[in-house]
Amino acid sequence: VPHAPLPDERAEKFVRSLINAGLTVCFISNNKKERVDKFNTFGVQAIHRAAKPFTYSYRLMIKKLGIKADEAAAVGDQFFSDIYGANRAGLLTVYVNPIKIGGEGAFVWLKRKLEAPLLKRLRSGNYIKIV
């Protein structure tokens, strides 16, 4: 949920399932440190002010974790920042539908409007499957 002080139950369950499966989780966010720290109830590594879709933060995460790009995956709900940036950095990407659209601010609203036709086209061509 945009601007929620804590992750909602579905997000928390998802992240916990990754951690319980033995995967290393790192949050990469364009938000300020205070917001990322407040949301990071899991105590995992986090990178704030990531400047996505630039690749610097993805590469920094790979370096911090001591892995290669092809050993990492990024999960995101914004095509033009999360998915585009991670793809450019060589990561496997998983696009998820936003939990809630709205209340995110003008810039994110605009990006969602611009990504909607692209996502529709990718779905219709069976290039991506969004569940």
Secondary structure, DSSP 4 states (H G I P E B T S, - for coil): -TT-SS--HHHHHHHHHHHHTT---EEE-SS-HHHHHHH-TT--EEE-S--TTSSHHHHHHHHHHT--GGG-EEEES-IIIIIHHHHHTT-EEEE---S--SSS-HHHHHHHHHHHHHHHHHHHTTS----
